[in-house]
Amino acid sequence: MKAIHGDLKALCSQDTAKMAWTASPSGTVWRKRVHLVGPAESGQVTSVVRYERNSNFPEHDHPGGEEILVLDGIFSDQQGDWPAGTFLLNPEGFRHAPFSRDGCVLLVKLRQYPGPDRLQVATNTDLLAWQQTAIQGVSSKPLYTQSGYTDCVELQKWETDTDPGVTGYPGGAEIFVISGSFADENGRYTEGYWLRFPCDATHHPHTSTGCILYVKKGGLKYLVHEDV
């Protein structure tokens, strides 16, 4: 399968709300892939994933780790039921058989967390308080950071009419718009938009409506370029 957004030096964006769902091998789990490098079913991938009611996957391993943000519904495995707003990071060696009784929608990143000592995280972000950042109008909920690794994940909430000025990403960044919208010099990004910025990229984001964003910084170090 041809790589999807495999050039890590390129600025990438995709409106997943306008993408068609494609079937997974399970037949009841659907996906919209925004990044894929490697084999179709065992490559490094970022997707929006939808479980139908009473759908499941057979038990399987997660080489390179797995990250999940539950966007809607309840996602389950043998470790528990994870409602919308839950952030999960399952490190190398983790094994589970996921399912959903009533259906759910997820943001999923596979094989992007190398390292046997990665922390396992299971956080209901709805129970976390927003923390004011140094940027006026922007608050955050830190979700993952760990000594020895460059990647960090947080949710950000931007109030209406917020303009942080020119923003840079020395280690690259990925953004997913959970709600609301923001814009920069390249366009306007509404709910469901995914963006990836290469290392040392800059832009001038701002919002008139307010928004909630998933933001991952410093993770490009662990992605595989399509030519590798």
Beta strands, then each sheet from edge to edge (+ up, - down):
strand 1: 12-15
strand 2: 22-23
strand 3: 29-37
strand 4: 44-51
strand 5: 55-56
strand 6: 60-61
strand 7: 66-77
strand 8: 80-83
strand 9: 86-90
strand 10: 95-96
strand 11: 99-100
strand 12: 104-110
strand 13: 121-124
strand 14: 131-132
strand 15: 138-144
strand 16: 152-158
strand 17: 167-169
strand 18: 173-180
strand 19: 182-184
strand 20: 187-189
strand 21: 193-197
strand 22: 201-203
strand 23: 211-217
sheet 1: 1+ 21- 18+ 23- 16+ 15- 14+
sheet 2: 2+ 3- 4+ 12- 7+ 8-
sheet 3: 2+ 3- 4+ 12- 7+ 9- 13+
sheet 4: 5+ 11-
sheet 5: 6+ 10-
sheet 6: 17+ 22-
sheet 7: 19+ 20-
end
